Amino acid sequence: MNQKAYRDTDPLTSRQPFERRRKKQIILEILRDAPFPLNAGEIEELGRGYRGGSGLWKRLKELEREGDIERGEQTYYVGTGKFGDSWSIKEKQLQLNLGKEER
């Protein structure tokens, strides 16, 4: 069952909080499963496999401000031929198991 948190007839402004939250969850899942820090381009590539996984790079700084991920060293991304910040999930977030406390 594919149930959305909003109706297709709802205005765009009603959909945005749900889409933003979903993108953040996708980023956290990608970084949790990554064996090493990833840059924005790599996160974007891996996000293509998720429904609603485009434009993930826009949520990186927001997640950093919220304390869920942290910025690392500059890494080279072959897709653009440029260097960019790498990102990794913070230990605190790993322990929370992406928002669900282990008991």
Salt bridges, closest charged atoms under 4 A:
ASP8 OD1 - LYS4 NZ 2.27
ASP10 OD1 - ARG7 NH2 2.99
ASP33 OD1 - ARG32 NE 2.97
GLU62 OE2 - LYS24 NZ 2.70
GLU62 OE1 - ARG59 NE 3.01
GLU64 OE1 - ARG71 NH2 2.74
GLU66 OE2 - LYS24 NZ 2.63
ASP68 OD1 - LYS92 NZ 3.77
ASP85 OD2 - ARG71 NH1 2.66
